[in-house]
Amino acid sequence: MNHSLYISQKFFSLWGKYTVENEAGQTVYTVQGEPSLTRRQKVYDDAGSQVGELHKVLFSWLARFEIDMDGRSVGTIQQKFGFRPKLELDYFGWRVQGDIWGWNYDVCNAQGQVIAQIRKEIWHLTDHYAIHFNDLKDGLPLLLLALAIDCIHDAQAAVSSSS
């Protein structure tokens, strides 16, 4: 994989704040969560312009997120009910395979080719993730996908801890 994005959550961030750096250590995106009835996160480029957003659908039995890029809807990601946690993507024809909840998974295109690897990095005080991919145009969509999966994971953990 030729390119990488590294997501690091800010310590003591109430609504979720992340910086996203490229392989050279330059901040290319910032992510800011905001309080709302539904979980909402906005992605800003290095110039401070909003380039993406994800938000939870309010009336959905299981976690479902809609994803926007540059002000237009580009897809949805939804948790599916089953013995093993699964996701249903309506998002660029992609699918996810591997250990989603363990943060060790691949993203495949419609032809089944692996286009990205998303991994959790350990040995940090806060959550850190790495996205490794080949095509630069996939960077922002992959970031939004990883953030949506993180939100679904958090919702699943909240349900599990309240049981």
Backbone as ProteinMPNN parsed JSONL, in Angstrom:
{"seq_chain_A": "MNHSLYISQKFFSLWGKYTVENEAGQTVYTVQGEPSLTRRQKVYDDAGSQVGELHKVLFSWLARFEIDMDGRSVGTIQQKFGFRPKLELDYFGWRVQGDIWGWNYDVCNAQGQVIAQIRKEIWHLTDHYAIHFNDLKDGLPLLLLALAIDCIHDAQAAVSSSS", "coords_chain_A": {"N_chain_A": [[0.841, -1.164, 0.0], [0.62, 2.172, -0.893], [0.009, 4.634, 0.355], [-0.812, 6.268, 3.475], [-2.979, 7.003, 6.222], [-3.153, 8.325, 9.439], [-4.995, 8.117, 12.298], [-5.624, 9.845, 15.208], [-7.059, 10.021, 18.34], [-7.99, 12.762, 20.366], [-6.976, 13.254, 23.712], [-9.208, 13.231, 26.452], [-11.436, 14.261, 25.021], [-14.635, 15.329, 24.71], [-16.784, 15.057, 22.781], [-15.544, 13.743, 20.753], [-12.725, 14.204, 19.082], [-10.394, 14.313, 16.546], [-7.177, 14.088, 15.037], [-5.817, 13.756, 11.812], [-3.196, 12.394, 10.171], [-0.843, 12.255, 7.444], [1.491, 9.948, 5.877], [3.838, 11.374, 6.07], [3.635, 12.721, 8.396], [2.182, 15.051, 8.409], [-0.627, 17.038, 9.234], [-3.609, 16.343, 7.711], [-6.339, 16.186, 7.844], [-8.909, 17.154, 10.16], [-11.109, 15.99, 12.639], [-14.198, 16.585, 14.041], [-16.436, 15.934, 16.544], [-19.85, 16.582, 17.41], [-22.317, 17.729, 19.745], [-25.518, 16.237, 19.61], [-28.813, 14.872, 18.953], [-28.401, 12.684, 17.417], [-25.421, 10.903, 16.73], [-22.825, 12.797, 15.426], [-20.244, 13.615, 13.21], [-17.866, 15.794, 11.854], [-15.677, 16.36, 9.13], [-12.765, 18.114, 8.386], [-10.632, 19.699, 6.028], [-7.069, 20.458, 5.671], [-7.107, 23.179, 5.321], [-9.235, 24.038, 6.738], [-11.768, 23.789, 5.682], [-14.953, 22.237, 5.493], [-15.184, 18.92, 4.476], [-16.39, 16.496, 4.672], [-18.911, 14.469, 6.308], [-20.48, 12.52, 8.826], [-23.398, 11.003, 10.117], [-25.581, 9.626, 12.547], [-28.491, 7.781, 11.839], [-31.547, 8.639, 13.143], [-33.98, 7.141, 13.724], [-33.481, 4.13, 13.761], [-33.199, 0.697, 14.162], [-30.803, -0.846, 14.623], [-27.431, 0.426, 14.71], [-26.964, 2.87, 12.259], [-25.397, 4.739, 9.786], [-25.26, 7.69, 7.857], [-23.362, 9.005, 5.202], [-21.741, 11.871, 4.055], [-20.076, 13.685, 1.495], [-18.472, 16.608, 0.585], [-20.926, 17.974, 0.824], [-22.859, 16.303, -0.305], [-24.784, 13.285, -0.279], [-23.181, 10.164, -0.036], [-23.422, 7.56, 0.72], [-24.351, 4.76, 2.903], [-23.798, 3.089, 6.035], [-24.449, 0.266, 7.878], [-25.118, -1.529, 10.838], [-25.656, -4.985, 11.057], [-27.942, -7.438, 12.267], [-27.048, -10.426, 13.919], [-25.376, -13.557, 14.7], [-22.618, -13.198, 14.598], [-21.108, -10.025, 14.564], [-21.876, -7.913, 11.852], [-21.545, -5.788, 8.982], [-23.438, -3.797, 6.742], [-22.846, -2.324, 3.737], [-23.595, 0.418, 1.715], [-21.913, 1.85, -0.201], [-19.838, 3.076, -2.339], [-19.657, 0.584, -3.572], [-18.118, -1.0, -2.002], [-16.889, -3.488, 0.344], [-16.399, -4.884, 3.612], [-13.995, -6.899, 5.187], [-12.782, -9.21, 7.605], [-11.673, -8.752, 11.005], [-13.736, -6.721, 12.267], [-14.533, -5.593, 14.73], [-12.252, -5.878, 16.185], [-10.582, -4.14, 15.022], [-9.002, -4.793, 12.748], [-9.036, -5.062, 9.732], [-9.878, -5.403, 6.212], [-10.645, -3.454, 3.314], [-12.548, -4.023, 0.501], [-12.987, -3.672, -3.041], [-15.671, -3.612, -5.517], [-14.924, -5.663, -7.191], [-13.692, -7.422, -5.538], [-11.068, -6.964, -4.862], [-8.518, -6.085, -2.577], [-8.434, -2.879, -1.372], [-7.672, -1.362, 0.708], [-6.2, -1.413, 3.995], [-7.126, -1.462, 7.331], [-6.092, -0.78, 10.52], [-5.803, -1.102, 14.066], [-3.701, 0.742, 16.133], [-1.651, -0.136, 18.753], [-0.43, 0.592, 22.079], [-0.848, 3.256, 22.769], [-2.237, 6.028, 24.614], [-4.726, 6.953, 23.863], [-7.248, 6.209, 21.336], [-5.843, 5.038, 18.326], [-5.552, 4.725, 14.856], [-4.633, 3.169, 11.779], [-4.769, 3.684, 8.335], [-4.121, 2.104, 5.434], [-3.555, 2.448, 2.015], [-3.862, 2.435, -1.629], [-4.78, 4.219, -3.704], [-4.924, 7.658, -3.947], [-7.351, 9.112, -4.165], [-9.122, 7.657, -2.668], [-8.665, 8.219, -0.029], [-10.175, 10.131, 1.692], [-12.864, 8.973, 1.554], [-12.257, 6.456, 2.755], [-11.386, 7.262, 5.281], [-13.811, 8.338, 6.31], [-15.335, 5.998, 6.313], [-13.914, 4.437, 8.227], [-14.307, 6.048, 10.497], [-17.11, 5.879, 10.757], [-17.399, 3.136, 11.292], [-16.057, 3.08, 13.718], [-17.835, 4.61, 15.268], [-20.095, 2.918, 15.211], [-19.001, 0.747, 16.525], [-18.566, 1.922, 19.068], [-21.26, 2.379, 19.788], [-22.165, -0.248, 19.948], [-20.563, -1.191, 22.043], [-21.563, 0.386, 24.12], [-24.174, -0.596, 24.355], [-23.607, -3.235, 25.099], [-22.342, -2.837, 27.578], [-24.376, -1.839, 29.109], [-26.016, -3.932, 29.521]], "CA_chain_A": [[0.0, 0.0, 0.0], [1.49, 3.33, -1.105], [-0.362, 5.801, 1.155], [-1.326, 5.97, 4.81], [-3.546, 8.027, 7.084], [-3.071, 7.923, 10.838], [-6.035, 8.798, 13.065], [-5.351, 9.822, 16.643], [-8.089, 10.704, 19.111], [-7.493, 13.68, 21.393], [-7.225, 12.828, 25.082], [-10.272, 13.987, 27.135], [-12.325, 14.925, 24.071], [-15.991, 14.952, 25.084], [-17.614, 14.649, 21.646], [-14.719, 13.076, 19.761], [-11.92, 15.066, 18.223], [-9.294, 13.528, 15.998], [-6.33, 14.629, 13.984], [-5.482, 12.731, 10.833], [-1.927, 12.745, 9.53], [-0.391, 11.38, 6.364], [2.711, 9.193, 6.197], [4.915, 12.33, 6.338], [3.382, 13.354, 9.685], [1.463, 16.312, 8.22], [-2.064, 16.968, 9.482], [-4.35, 16.541, 6.464], [-7.738, 16.336, 8.216], [-9.306, 17.128, 11.563], [-12.466, 15.479, 12.801], [-14.804, 17.163, 15.242], [-17.775, 15.481, 16.89], [-20.639, 17.645, 18.017], [-23.482, 17.211, 20.469], [-26.786, 16.214, 18.896], [-29.576, 13.662, 19.252], [-27.711, 11.611, 16.707], [-23.983, 11.13, 16.72], [-22.448, 13.522, 14.215], [-18.845, 13.999, 13.121], [-17.536, 16.546, 10.647], [-14.273, 16.255, 8.73], [-12.257, 19.347, 7.785], [-9.308, 19.557, 5.413], [-6.016, 21.228, 6.34], [-7.416, 24.607, 5.189], [-10.371, 24.324, 7.602], [-13.041, 23.642, 4.97], [-15.607, 20.955, 5.731], [-15.154, 18.078, 3.278], [-17.164, 15.282, 4.9], [-19.701, 14.39, 7.537], [-21.272, 11.323, 9.034], [-24.354, 11.16, 11.197], [-26.4, 8.456, 12.83], [-29.901, 7.892, 11.521], [-32.223, 8.658, 14.437], [-34.928, 6.046, 13.917], [-32.938, 2.91, 13.178], [-33.093, -0.309, 15.22], [-29.371, -1.012, 14.843], [-26.678, 1.608, 14.292], [-26.909, 3.144, 10.813], [-24.818, 6.053, 9.546], [-25.242, 8.257, 6.518], [-22.081, 9.666, 4.966], [-21.752, 12.929, 3.046], [-18.802, 14.286, 1.083], [-18.686, 17.87, -0.132], [-22.319, 18.365, 0.883], [-23.802, 15.383, -0.947], [-24.809, 11.943, 0.286], [-22.432, 9.19, -0.831], [-23.717, 6.189, 1.101], [-24.719, 4.399, 4.271], [-23.174, 1.932, 6.664], [-25.397, -0.173, 8.891], [-24.854, -2.752, 11.571], [-26.654, -6.015, 10.803], [-28.16, -8.344, 13.371], [-26.602, -11.783, 13.666], [-24.515, -14.171, 15.712], [-21.356, -12.453, 14.498], [-21.386, -8.666, 14.095], [-21.613, -7.678, 10.433], [-21.926, -4.481, 8.463], [-23.951, -3.709, 5.38], [-22.395, -1.07, 3.15], [-24.05, 0.951, 0.431], [-20.846, 2.844, -0.157], [-18.861, 2.894, -3.427], [-19.553, -0.82, -3.943], [-17.113, -1.616, -1.136], [-17.273, -4.366, 1.443], [-15.379, -4.98, 4.658], [-13.755, -8.272, 5.629], [-11.812, -9.326, 8.688], [-12.143, -8.537, 12.37], [-14.173, -5.334, 12.339], [-14.56, -5.117, 16.119], [-10.878, -5.877, 16.674], [-9.864, -3.13, 14.235], [-8.004, -5.426, 11.906], [-9.864, -5.454, 8.604], [-9.565, -4.929, 4.867], [-11.744, -2.929, 2.507], [-12.448, -4.562, -0.856], [-13.847, -3.024, -4.03], [-16.727, -4.468, -6.063], [-14.301, -6.82, -7.84], [-13.096, -8.263, -4.506], [-9.661, -6.626, -4.64], [-8.259, -5.306, -1.366], [-8.0, -1.524, -1.704], [-7.159, -0.719, 1.919], [-6.099, -2.156, 5.246], [-7.344, -0.579, 8.476], [-5.561, -1.465, 11.696], [-5.691, -0.33, 15.299], [-2.344, 0.782, 16.646], [-1.652, -0.249, 20.205], [0.61, 1.313, 22.812], [-1.174, 4.677, 22.875], [-3.223, 6.303, 25.66], [-6.024, 7.147, 23.213], [-7.406, 5.38, 20.14], [-5.049, 5.361, 17.142], [-5.823, 3.803, 13.762], [-3.879, 3.392, 10.549], [-5.432, 3.294, 7.092], [-3.123, 1.962, 4.377], [-4.304, 2.348, 0.763], [-3.077, 2.719, -2.823], [-5.273, 5.312, -4.544], [-5.129, 8.878, -3.154], [-8.753, 9.547, -4.173], [-9.858, 6.864, -1.687], [-8.298, 8.618, 1.328], [-11.293, 10.686, 2.445], [-13.914, 7.965, 1.766], [-11.795, 5.453, 3.719], [-11.421, 7.9, 6.592], [-15.208, 8.396, 6.729], [-15.73, 4.622, 6.609], [-13.308, 4.053, 9.508], [-14.99, 6.801, 11.552], [-18.447, 5.305, 10.924], [-17.235, 1.844, 11.972], [-15.718, 3.407, 15.105], [-19.091, 5.026, 15.92], [-20.903, 1.71, 15.386], [-18.324, -0.01, 17.576], [-18.879, 2.586, 20.327], [-22.667, 2.127, 20.096], [-22.237, -1.664, 20.338], [-19.945, -1.3, 23.36], [-22.479, 0.995, 25.071], [-25.274, -1.54, 24.549], [-23.071, -4.374, 25.835], [-22.018, -2.477, 28.952], [-25.614, -1.551, 29.846], [-26.745, -5.19, 29.725]], "C_chain_A": [[0.896, 1.24, 0.0], [1.236, 4.509, -0.166], [-0.906, 5.357, 2.508], [-1.94, 7.219, 5.427], [-3.516, 7.473, 8.496], [-4.043, 8.776, 11.641], [-5.668, 8.696, 14.536], [-6.383, 10.659, 17.374], [-7.422, 11.581, 20.164], [-7.878, 13.152, 22.774], [-8.252, 13.761, 25.718], [-11.13, 14.797, 26.172], [-13.744, 14.434, 24.309], [-16.804, 14.413, 23.912], [-16.827, 13.93, 20.566], [-14.005, 14.069, 18.882], [-10.685, 14.267, 17.818], [-8.44, 14.402, 15.089], [-5.965, 13.462, 13.082], [-4.24, 13.204, 10.092], [-1.625, 11.773, 8.403], [0.914, 10.698, 6.786], [3.903, 10.102, 6.49], [4.721, 13.052, 7.678], [2.675, 14.698, 9.591], [-0.024, 16.107, 8.505], [-2.799, 17.297, 8.187], [-5.848, 16.699, 6.712], [-7.846, 16.497, 9.726], [-10.76, 16.683, 11.585], [-12.996, 16.033, 14.105], [-16.205, 16.591, 15.414], [-18.532, 16.642, 17.498], [-21.855, 17.053, 18.702], [-24.741, 17.302, 19.607], [-27.548, 14.966, 19.332], [-28.967, 12.451, 18.57], [-26.228, 11.921, 16.725], [-23.606, 11.735, 15.381], [-20.963, 13.872, 14.293], [-18.604, 14.689, 11.784], [-16.034, 16.461, 10.405], [-13.896, 17.532, 7.986], [-10.892, 19.075, 7.171], [-8.313, 20.464, 6.126], [-6.216, 22.737, 6.231], [-8.614, 25.007, 6.058], [-11.724, 24.243, 6.929], [-13.645, 22.271, 5.262], [-15.669, 20.168, 4.43], [-15.971, 16.8, 3.439], [-17.906, 15.333, 6.216], [-20.349, 13.017, 7.622], [-22.206, 11.583, 10.195], [-25.221, 9.915, 11.31], [-27.844, 8.757, 12.463], [-30.668, 7.708, 12.825], [-33.118, 7.45, 14.66], [-34.471, 4.797, 13.175], [-32.704, 1.923, 14.32], [-31.632, -0.564, 15.589], [-28.652, 0.213, 14.276], [-26.594, 1.699, 12.765], [-26.408, 4.572, 10.637], [-24.916, 6.423, 8.084], [-23.96, 9.067, 6.386], [-22.228, 10.653, 3.812], [-20.321, 13.353, 2.749], [-19.131, 15.511, 0.26], [-20.162, 18.221, -0.246], [-23.311, 17.448, 0.195], [-23.661, 13.98, -0.353], [-24.056, 10.974, -0.631], [-22.683, 7.757, -0.39], [-24.105, 6.028, 2.55], [-23.945, 3.173, 4.719], [-24.076, 1.541, 7.825], [-24.932, -1.464, 9.53], [-25.984, -3.725, 11.278], [-26.736, -6.947, 12.004], [-27.669, -9.735, 12.986], [-25.72, -12.292, 14.78], [-23.161, -13.471, 15.762], [-21.677, -11.068, 13.967], [-20.986, -8.494, 12.627], [-22.063, -6.275, 10.072], [-22.472, -4.633, 7.058], [-23.562, -2.338, 4.842], [-23.123, -0.791, 1.844], [-23.143, 2.154, 0.209], [-19.774, 2.483, -1.179], [-18.702, 1.442, -3.884], [-18.559, -1.587, -3.09], [-17.749, -2.61, -0.178], [-16.093, -4.476, 2.396], [-15.24, -6.438, 5.041], [-12.665, -8.282, 6.692], [-12.472, -9.064, 10.021], [-12.485, -7.066, 12.568], [-14.06, -4.818, 13.762], [-13.18, -5.132, 16.751], [-9.997, -4.89, 15.927], [-8.698, -3.73, 13.46], [-8.756, -5.954, 10.681], [-9.386, -4.822, 7.303], [-10.835, -4.389, 4.223], [-11.504, -3.414, 1.083], [-13.39, -3.796, -1.778], [-14.853, -4.035, -4.564], [-16.175, -5.713, -6.747], [-13.627, -7.751, -6.834], [-11.631, -7.984, -4.236], [-9.521, -5.785, -3.376], [-7.725, -3.941, -1.784], [-7.436, -0.793, -0.49], [-7.092, -1.71, 3.071], [-6.259, -1.148, 6.375], [-6.981, -1.363, 9.729], [-5.572, -0.529, 12.891], [-4.237, -0.404, 15.743], [-2.405, 0.751, 18.172], [-0.515, 0.577, 20.791], [0.401, 2.826, 22.804], [-2.192, 4.856, 24.003], [-4.622, 6.497, 25.099], [-6.075, 6.267, 21.966], [-6.57, 5.929, 18.984], [-5.316, 4.288, 16.091], [-4.969, 4.176, 12.567], [-4.695, 2.873, 9.369], [-4.355, 3.275, 6.016], [-3.875, 1.681, 3.069], [-3.409, 2.749, -0.405], [-3.488, 3.981, -3.561], [-5.592, 6.541, -3.691], [-6.585, 9.327, -3.085], [-9.593, 8.788, -3.149], [-9.602, 7.312, -0.248], [-9.46, 9.122, 2.164], [-12.427, 9.671, 2.618], [-13.514, 6.88, 2.766], [-11.785, 6.008, 5.137], [-12.85, 7.927, 7.127], [-15.743, 7.004, 7.071], [-15.188, 4.189, 7.972], [-13.985, 4.777, 10.671], [-16.385, 6.239, 11.814], [-18.365, 3.964, 11.656], [-16.873, 2.071, 13.435], [-16.97, 3.817, 15.879], [-19.992, 3.825, 16.175], [-20.316, 0.855, 16.502], [-18.628, 0.586, 18.941], [-20.325, 2.335, 20.745], [-22.857, 0.694, 20.572], [-21.667, -1.847, 21.738], [-20.868, -0.715, 24.44], [-23.649, 0.07, 25.386], [-24.805, -2.724, 25.391], [-22.823, -4.048, 27.303], [-23.264, -2.173, 29.782], [-26.416, -2.819, 30.124], [-26.349, -5.856, 31.016]], "O_chain_A": [[1.822, 1.339, 0.804], [2.144, 5.301, 0.087], [-1.391, 4.237, 2.669], [-1.487, 8.339, 5.19], [-3.816, 6.3, 8.723], [-3.934, 10.002, 11.664], [-5.429, 7.604, 15.052], [-6.569, 11.84, 17.081], [-6.424, 11.196, 20.773], [-8.99, 12.66, 22.968], [-8.166, 14.975, 25.535], [-11.511, 15.922, 26.493], [-14.028, 13.25, 24.129], [-17.461, 13.383, 24.058], [-17.403, 13.543, 19.55], [-14.621, 14.706, 18.027], [-10.029, 13.635, 18.646], [-8.933, 15.336, 14.458], [-5.823, 12.327, 13.536], [-4.231, 14.267, 9.47], [-2.083, 10.63, 8.4], [1.374, 10.859, 7.917], [4.88, 9.657, 7.092], [5.538, 13.891, 8.056], [2.577, 15.414, 10.587], [-0.612, 15.117, 8.068], [-2.64, 18.383, 7.631], [-6.553, 17.28, 5.888], [-6.985, 16.036, 10.476], [-11.532, 16.967, 10.67], [-12.336, 15.962, 15.141], [-17.058, 16.742, 14.539], [-17.934, 17.574, 18.036], [-22.363, 16.009, 18.295], [-24.991, 18.318, 18.96], [-26.989, 14.101, 20.005], [-29.017, 11.335, 19.089], [-25.832, 13.087, 16.735], [-24.016, 11.245, 14.329], [-20.485, 14.364, 15.315], [-19.067, 14.241, 10.735], [-15.231, 16.485, 11.338], [-14.603, 17.975, 7.082], [-10.092, 18.317, 7.721], [-8.673, 21.159, 7.076], [-5.578, 23.499, 6.957], [-8.972, 26.183, 6.111], [-12.736, 24.593, 7.538], [-12.937, 21.264, 5.278], [-16.141, 20.67, 3.41], [-16.221, 16.096, 2.46], [-17.588, 16.117, 7.11], [-20.718, 12.428, 6.605], [-21.86, 12.292, 11.14], [-25.544, 9.254, 10.323], [-28.356, 9.841, 12.739], [-30.459, 6.723, 13.534], [-33.016, 6.797, 15.699], [-34.994, 4.452, 12.116], [-32.084, 2.268, 15.327], [-31.275, -0.498, 16.765], [-29.21, 0.946, 13.459], [-26.211, 0.748, 12.084], [-26.924, 5.502, 11.258], [-24.692, 5.603, 7.193], [-23.526, 9.728, 7.329], [-22.758, 10.327, 2.75], [-19.467, 13.377, 3.636], [-19.962, 15.464, -0.647], [-20.607, 18.71, -1.284], [-24.494, 17.778, 0.114], [-22.569, 13.551, 0.022], [-24.266, 10.963, -1.844], [-22.214, 6.824, -1.042], [-24.182, 6.989, 3.316], [-23.506, 2.348, 3.918], [-24.428, 2.378, 8.656], [-24.423, -2.366, 8.865], [-27.15, -3.33, 11.254], [-25.736, -7.212, 12.671], [-27.857, -10.17, 11.85], [-25.36, -11.55, 15.694], [-22.632, -13.19, 16.837], [-22.443, -10.941, 13.012], [-19.891, -8.883, 12.221], [-22.864, -5.661, 10.776], [-22.029, -5.485, 6.288], [-23.91, -1.313, 5.428], [-23.244, -1.662, 0.983], [-23.538, 3.304, 0.4], [-18.897, 1.666, -0.897], [-17.704, 1.108, -4.522], [-18.197, -2.714, -3.426], [-18.953, -2.588, 0.077], [-14.949, -4.2, 2.035], [-16.238, -7.141, 5.203], [-11.746, -7.462, 6.671], [-13.694, -9.146, 10.147], [-11.643, -6.268, 12.981], [-13.546, -3.721, 13.983], [-12.96, -4.46, 17.759], [-8.794, -4.817, 16.177], [-7.569, -3.241, 13.513], [-9.074, -7.141, 10.602], [-8.615, -3.862, 7.288], [-11.945, -4.812, 4.544], [-10.419, -3.248, 0.527], [-14.449, -3.331, -1.357], [-14.884, -5.181, -4.116], [-16.881, -6.714, -6.871], [-13.05, -8.765, -7.227], [-11.006, -8.699, -3.452], [-10.318, -4.878, -3.137], [-6.701, -3.845, -2.46], [-6.805, 0.255, -0.624], [-7.823, -2.7, 3.114], [-5.606, -0.104, 6.379], [-7.49, -2.458, 9.968], [-5.378, 0.679, 12.753], [-3.622, -1.47, 15.732], [-3.132, 1.528, 18.791], [0.265, 1.185, 20.058], [1.367, 3.589, 22.829], [-2.934, 3.924, 24.313], [-5.606, 6.231, 25.79], [-5.077, 5.656, 21.585], [-6.588, 7.127, 18.702], [-5.307, 3.094, 16.392], [-4.626, 5.341, 12.366], [-5.237, 1.769, 9.407], [-3.748, 4.304, 5.718], [-4.724, 0.792, 3.015], [-2.339, 3.325, -0.21], [-2.627, 4.742, -4.002], [-6.442, 6.471, -2.804], [-7.018, 9.865, -2.065], [-10.681, 9.244, -2.798], [-10.266, 6.826, 0.668], [-9.711, 8.591, 3.245], [-12.92, 9.514, 3.735], [-14.352, 6.429, 3.547], [-12.133, 5.305, 6.085], [-13.078, 7.573, 8.284], [-16.519, 6.852, 8.014], [-15.928, 3.632, 8.783], [-14.213, 4.176, 11.721], [-16.801, 6.132, 12.967], [-19.175, 3.69, 12.541], [-17.333, 1.331, 14.304], [-17.144, 3.41, 17.028], [-20.592, 3.722, 17.245], [-21.048, 0.306, 17.325], [-18.919, -0.152, 19.883], [-20.596, 2.103, 21.923], [-23.627, 0.446, 21.5], [-22.236, -2.587, 22.541], [-20.949, -1.252, 25.544], [-24.07, -0.04, 26.538], [-25.517, -3.168, 26.291], [-23.063, -4.882, 28.175], [-23.224, -2.238, 31.011], [-27.387, -2.786, 30.88], [-26.865, -6.924, 31.344]]}, "name": "protein", "num_of_chains": 1, "seq": "MNHSLYISQKFFSLWGKYTVENEAGQTVYTVQGEPSLTRRQKVYDDAGSQVGELHKVLFSWLARFEIDMDGRSVGTIQQKFGFRPKLELDYFGWRVQGDIWGWNYDVCNAQGQVIAQIRKEIWHLTDHYAIHFNDLKDGLPLLLLALAIDCIHDAQAAVSSSS"}
